């Protein structure tokens, strides 16, 4: 390495920096509101999931009415058939969105059971959520990870050694700014 210009460039240990980045991405998805991860021009995953939940509940209601003998068999079949096509189309759109969007892949189906009956999130659920988010981040291909990290984080590698410079790596959240350290 030619050091004739007198300038030393900062470097990072891949394993250490990768682990920090992974943890920060998980934190962003765990604690940031879902709308912050909506990709520009991309599908609204939250709305699609709510509609899918609504259709599923409607189908359960149709089944319950039939089993309670409130509706006839003909009404039961007609009502189920009326909800089947929109539900299938919505599932296909959601699958396509998840296949093309790293943010969608990270969030789909995760937050549904996060809150208890009292509306508060439990530490147990947060722990499970973070574990699943980490697993999903690991499942992304390298390009999806790069794109996702570029959308969520600004990473600066300062000079010095970790032992002497506790601020060697400075990671700033671009979307979930509440996770940034107070400067």
PyMOL commands that set and color helices and strands:
alter all, ss='L'
color gray80, all
select helices_A, chain A and resi 14-31+34-37+45-67+73-100+102-107+123-139+142-152+177-179
alter helices_A, ss='H'
color red, helices_A
select strands_A, chain A and resi 153-157+169-173
alter strands_A, ss='S'
color yellow, strands_A
deselect
rebuild
show_as cartoon
